[in-house]
Structures are given as structure tokens and as C-alpha cells.
Amino acid sequence: MLQKAAQVESRNREFASALGLDAGVSIEGTIAEEYSEFLLSHGGRNRDLLSRVQKELQAFVGNSARKRHAFPPMKSDDRQLIHEYAAHFGVDTISYDPEPKRNVVVSMLWVRETG
């Protein structure tokens, strides 16, 4: 398991480096295993957006007091980027509101205890 976590961390750093993002920040506890072609291509073309989303997701997962974070309204492709990238941070996402005010809200994953 530790080796798998190291592999995921290495891959995340390579991705961040390839897109010119802050590769010095650790992204621990990731859920998604691979980056989609959409995320790689749209993120590569929209590095400013990807960088902002990365910073907001890192701040969100780093603050245990926050349960939700709402991104501003944006176009469909940008919302898809958030949905896909957020999976690598282990958070849930959902879109709200009709166009043109449709936005993405991220929330912490809820783990149900059994027993």
C-alpha cells in the first residue's frame, strides 16, 4: 500500500510539472488512479484554471472544518475539469443551478461505519 501511495504521489508530481503547476505541494489520499485524456488536454490548454482549481482543492482538503466548497459559475468543460480533478483529491462533486449560473460544489466524502 505504501508503494502504491508513492507511485500515485510521483505521478501527481509529474502531472503538475508537465502543466507548470506547483509540484512542491503534496496531494495525499488520492482516489482516482489515472488522469483522463480530457483532463490532460483541457487542463493543458487552461493552466490558469487548473492552477486555481488545484489551489482551491488543496485548501479545501487541508481544512477539516470545511465541509463544502462552491466554485463560481462556469462553462461545462470547466466544470468537467473540476469534477475529474477533484476525484484525485478524494472529494465528492455535484453541479447546481441552471445555466448560466451552473456551478460545482465539492464536499468531503462520507464514510459509513459498519458493524
N, C-alpha and C positions, 0 to 999 in steps of 0.2 A: 504494500500500500504506500509506503514511504517513497519507493522508487517511482511509482505511478504519479504521485504528487510532484516529485521533482521533474518528471517528464512534462507534466502539464505546465508547471511554472516556467520551464525552459521554452516551451512552445509559445506561451503567452509573451515572454520577453522578446522572442524572435518576431512575433506578430507586431508588437508595439514598436520595435526597432524598424521593421520594414515600412511602417506607416508614419514614422517620425514622431511617435508618442513617447511619453515618459516611461522608459523601460526600467527605471530605477525603483518603481513602486511595485511592491509585491501584490499579486492577485491570488489570494489563498482561498481554498474551499470552493474551487470552481466545480460546476456541474456538467456543462456541455463539454464534449470531448474534442470536437473539431469545429473549425470556422467554416461556414458555408461560402460558396462561391459569391453569393450576393453580398455577404458581409465583407469579404475581401475586396470585391470590386467597388461597391458603393462606399465603403469606408475609405478605400484608397483615393477615390475621387472627392471625398468630403472629409478631409483630415481635420478641419476645424471643428466640424460637428462631432466627429468621432472622439476627438480630444476632449471636448466639453462633456460629452456623454460619459466618457471614461472617468473624468474628474468627479462628476456628479454621482456616478455609481459608487466610486471608491469612498466618497464622503458619506454616502448613504449607508453602505455596509459597515463602515467604520464607526458609526454612531448607533449604538444599541438602543438608545432611547427613541429613535425614529422608527416608526412602523410603516410609513408610506412616503413616497416622494413623487410629485407630479411634475412632468416635463411640460413645457409650453406647447400650445397647439402647433402642429407642423404637418407637412405633406406626408402622404402614405409611405413613400420609400424611406423617409427619415424615421418614421415610427417603426417600420420593419427593422431598421438597423438597431433601434433601441431594444426591441423585443428579442432579437437574436443575440445581441451583445450582452444583454442582461442575464441571459441563461448562463454565461460564463462566470457570473458573479453569484449564482445561486439564489436569485430572487425571482418572484413571480411578476408578470406584467399583464396589464389589461388596458385596452383603449376605451376612452369615454367620450361622450358628446358627439353630436353630428358634425359633419363638415360645415364650415371651415374651421371650427373650434375643436376638432378631434385631437385628443392628446393621449399620452401614455402615462400611466401611473404604475410605479414599481412598489412592491411590498415584500416583506420578509416571507420566506417560505415557512409554512406552519407544519410542524412535525407532530403527528399524533402518537401519543404513547399507548402501547398495547399492554394488556395484562391486567 
